[in-house]
Amino acid sequence: MVTVTGILDEHTDWRELSGLQAASITLDLEGVRRITSYGVQGFMAACRLLPPTTRVQWIRASVPMVLQLGMIANFAGRAVVRTYLAPYWCPSCREERAIELDGGVALAAAPPALCERCGGRLEFEDASADYFAWTLEGHATSP
């Protein structure tokens, strides 16, 4: 498993990712806090350099990564998005919550969720109707 964290930009060193030689690679993307246009280009280029037979899957794709899925054509490349995070807000606790969702489930809207701390109903935080659009386009069901 490869854990990708921080800000992905023109300073990110992609050698570790692009040099991997494995039959299967899991990218844990929970720690990605922000991604710039340079980061998008670098990430996609690094993933293209992986051997064509390598199976790539994403887990816990952070909100910035999910937003790119909806904006950038072929951002996931050949990767299968197994799970991703959706931004919710707990009005009772007054805290943000990232809820992990199944990437294989097509969604047109945010599913209902409960706060693990207080049991209250969470509110989906992203105003964009496009947050889940990529799930309807087959990124999660690629080989």
N, C-alpha and C positions, 0 to 999 in steps of 0.2 A: 504494500500500500504506500502511496505517495501522498503526503499531506502538503497542501498548498495553502500558504497563509499570507496575510499582510496586504499591501497595496501592489497590484500588478501594473507596472508601468515600464518606461524605457530603461529603468535601472535593474529590472528583474533579470536574474541569471537563469536562463532556460536550459542550460547544459545538462543538468541532472535529469530533467524530464525527457528531453529530446534524445538523450543517449541510452535510455532504458532498452534492454533487450529481454523481453519476457513474453510468454504466451498470452498473459492476461495482466492488465494493470488496473488497479482501482485508485481513483483520485478522490481524496477526501478534501472537499472544497469549502468546508464550514468556516474556515478561518480567513477566507478572502473578504477583506473589508471594502475594497474599492478596486475598480479596474478602469484604466484610461484607454484611449484609442490605441496607444502604443502597446499597452498590456494585452488588448484584444488581438492585435496583429502578432505579437510575440507568442501568446498562448496557442493561437491557431497554427502558427508556423512550427512550433515545437511539437505539437500533436501530429502534424503531417509528417514529421521526420521519424515517427515511430514506425517499426516494421509493419507492412500492410497486413500481416497475419495476426498482429497483436490485437486482442480484444480489450477494448477500453470501456470502463464504466465509471460513472460519477456517483458519489454518495454525498449526502448533506450539502448539496450545492447551495451556496450562500445567496442572499437576495441580490447582490450585485451580479453574480453569475447568471442567475435566473433572468434578470432584466435583459442581459445580453442575448439570451436565447430568443427572446421576443423581438429583438431589434436587428440582430446580425444574422443574415442568411448563412446557414451551415456552420454556426458557431460551435455546436457540439461535434461537428465532423461525424466520425463513425461511432462516437461514444454512445453508450446507453445510459440514460439518466435514471439511476435506480431510485434515489431519494433526493429531495430538495427541501429547502426551508422557505416557509411563507411567513411574512411579518404580521403579527397580531398584537393587539394592545389589550391589556386588562384594565378596565376602568376602575375596578375595586382596588387592586393593588397599585394602580398607576405605574405600571411597568410594561415594557415591551416583552413579547414572548415570540420566539422563533419556533414554529411548529413544523416538525418533519413530516413530509407527505410522500406518498408512493409515486414515483415518476411514471409508473406504468398505468396510472389511472388518468383518463382524460377528464379535464374539468373545465366548465364554462364560467364558474364562479367559485369564490372561496367556500370551502366546506365549513360547517359549524365546528367550533372547537371550545373546549373548556380549559380554564386555568388550572394547572396542576397544583398550584399553591392554595387558592381560595375556593376553587370549584365553580367560580363565576363564568359567565359567557364571555368569550373573547370577541373582539371586533377586529376584522381584517383591516390592516393599516394602509395598504397600497390603494390609492384611488383609481389606478389604471385598470380598465376592464381587460387589458391585454396581458396581465401578469400570468395568466394560465393558458393563453392562446397557444403557446408552443406545445402544450400537452395534447392539443387537438391535431397537431401537424405531424405526429409520428416520431419525434425525437426520442421519445422514451421507449419505443418499440422496435428500434433498429436492431440488427443482429449484434 
